[in-house]
Amino acid sequence: MRLSHPFFQLPVLFEAERLQAEVAALPAQAWVAHPDGLPGNSAVRLISAGGGETDAVHGQMLPTPWLADMPYLRQALAGFGVVWSRSRLMRLAPGARVPEHADINYHWHTRVRLHIPVFTQPEVRFHCDGQVVHMAAGEAWIFDNWRRHHVENRSAAPRIHLVADTTGTAAFWAFACGQAPPRAQWRTVEWAAERQPRLLTETNLRAPVMPAAEVQWLVDDLRRELTIAVDTPDARGRATQFSNLLESFVQDWRQLCALHGTDGRGRADFQGLAKAVRDAARALGDGLIMRTNQASALLVLEKRVLQHLMAEDAGGG
């Protein structure tokens, strides 16, 4: 999700020692390798599809058994009053890093990732679009993951953050991005043994065919960000053709939705249109990028739109 600034620190604090005790009590088998195999990166799944050991972003999100044994962490999440999607503890080994990237997948078009550091050191640095912060234990942060970002752990100890994905409520966004009071006035969320809050989790079930209005929304956003890496007459011409191709695609997709609906009928027609757009875009896309993060326009089209047009196709995020 795009934000007006690379980072926002939320004006709320958590009991770091209690969070650390709950995380330290996890057994070794709770930790799994990063889904992309990044060296030194591992995670504990806390909210997942079906509450299972999966990194999928579609399905009924439910707490995992690991989260069931972490009452203060559940209180921390529930206190934001939002619906949570996939959420994990993410561990970065000493000397390890998260390589620079931008989150361009469909999952991230409407979601932001909340970070609550649990174990960290001052040498851990989070970089986003030229700005650098250290997120201290017990704080809460969000950042603009559409911009290019990376993380470095230059300390001698593992860094562990709670990372939780949400679309957020109006109240959440006002709290997260509004004018924060002085830090001395921030509330600390204290442990309450008697409190058993309800944790709201996402139901993310995709329609068999993406509705035309959503395709229009995604494509319009992509076209607004479209630019060229090197300004030449040929590149400008291809950028115009690429943009026009996307506009035509939306018009044709809308007609197929009018003909077949979105319940899965006429799949061959939808799939044929998607393939034609893929092929045409590949012929035009060399040197076309996104303005904010320099990501390949072809890659954004594929990961944010084309992979998600039909429910049976690959997910991502």
BELVEN-V480155 format. One record per run of one state. SS is the DSSP state (@ for helix, = for strand, . for the rest). FROM is the first residue (numbers start at 1). LEN is the number of residues. Records with the same first field share a line. If there is no record, write none. Layout:
# BELVEN-V480155
SS: FROM-LEN / FROM-LEN
This chain:
# BELVEN-V480155
.: 1-6 / 10-2 / 15-1 / 25-3 / 31-1 / 34-7 / 50-9 / 64-1 / 69-2 / 79-5 / 93-4 / 102-4 / 110-2 / 120-4 / 129-2 / 134-7 / 144-5 / 154-5 / 167-3 / 178-5 / 186-1 / 190-11 / 202-1 / 205-4 / 210-2 / 229-4 / 261-6 / 285-3 / 291-5 / 309-1 / 311-7
=: 7-3 / 12-3 / 32-2 / 41-9 / 59-5 / 84-9 / 97-5 / 112-8 / 124-5 / 131-3 / 141-3 / 149-5 / 159-8 / 187-3 / 201-1 / 203-2 / 209-1 / 226-3 / 288-3 / 296-1 / 310-1
@: 16-9 / 28-3 / 65-4 / 71-8 / 106-4 / 170-8 / 183-3 / 212-14 / 233-28 / 267-18 / 297-12
